[in-house]
Amino acid sequence: MNKSCSKQQQINLLEIRYEVAKRNCNSFSARFSRTGNPQDQQRYCYYADAAKFYLNQLTQLKGGIKWH
């Protein structure tokens, strides 16, 4: 992450990356269910790992999960 960005900018960027990875993960999961193509399964796993990574970074940056 670029240190010249403010904390809020970093959070915003990570939220976007997380949402994109999550959407791609869901898309490839559905596609793999239809086609059975192993490449779709690999892409699903890649985006699932990416979404988890971004979510972990977001949680650390925000200082944990806050319940409202």
N, C-alpha and C positions, 0 to 999 in steps of 0.2 A: 504494500500500500504506500502511496506517495505521502511522505511526511509533511509536504507543504500544504496538503489538503487539510481543511478543518475536520474536526471529529464528525460534525454533522454531514459534511460532504462525503466522508468515508462511509458513514452509515447509509447515506442515500445510494451510493454506488454499490455497496454490498447488497442492499435490498433489491436493487434492480437485477444484479447478477443472480441472486438467489431465486427471484421470481422467474427469470428466463430459464435457469437450470431446472427448476421444478416443472415448468410448463413442458420443456423438452423431454424430461423424464417421463411425464405422464403420456406425452404423445408417442414416444417410442415404446412404452409399455403396451399401449393400446395396439400399436402397429404390430408388435411382436405377437400379441394374442391373436391377431388376424392372420398373419403371414407365417409365423414360426421361423422367420429368418434369423439365424444366429447373429448377423450383423446388427439387427435391431435390438437384440438382447444385449449385445456389447455396448451399444449406444445408450440404452436404458441404464445399464450399470454405471457408465461413465457419468451421465448427468445426475444419477442418484448420489454418487460420491461427491460430485461438484456441489450439489445442493446442500449436502450435509456439511461440507467444508465451509461454505458461505454462511450457513446458519450458525455454525460454531463460532466463526469469526464475529458475526453480528452479536451473538450472545456475550462474547468476551468484551466487545467494544461498548456495548450498552451496559455492561456491569451486571450481567445476570438477567434472569427472567423476573419481571415484576408483575405480580398479579393485581388486577384492578377490580 
